[in-house]
Amino acid sequence: METVSHKGTVLIRFAGIDNPEEAALLKGAEIIAPRESAAPLKEGENYVEDLKGLEVIDREGKALGHILDILEGGGGNLAEIKLLSGARRLVPFRREFFGDPNLEEGKILLLESWALDEQ
């Protein structure tokens, strides 16, 4: 793999991909790096993989469901939550809605439970 910066964009060339037609087959693919090669986290940041599976609790500590994924949305990231009922909801993954994740306990506080109401 070779990388080059070009007009503010990073271009990547993969071994064995020698023409635009072969490169087009990779359109939409994700590049996954091992954790030791990932960008270092700043304070208050988390890797998405560490958030998946966290139990979502309310202010009383009652379990509401768990995080399935963090999705990129037009206005920011969205937490995809699977409720105990099996229903799924999308909640903006922002400080107004969530407390800091507790990775040791495997939990995250949902500050605004109304965000899970069916629209």
Sequence and secondary structure as in RCSB ss.txt:
>XXXX:A:sequence
METVSHKGTVLIRFAGIDNPEEAALLKGAEIIAPRESAAPLKEGENYVEDLKGLEVIDREGKALGHILDILEGGG
GNLAEIKLLSGARRLVPFRREFFGDPNLEEGKILLLESWALDEQ
>XXXX:A:secstr
 EEEEETTEEEEE TT  SHHHHHTTTT      GGGS    TT   HHHHTT EEE TT  EEEEEEEEEEETT
EEEEEEEETTS EEEEE STTTB   BTTTTEEEBS GGGGS  
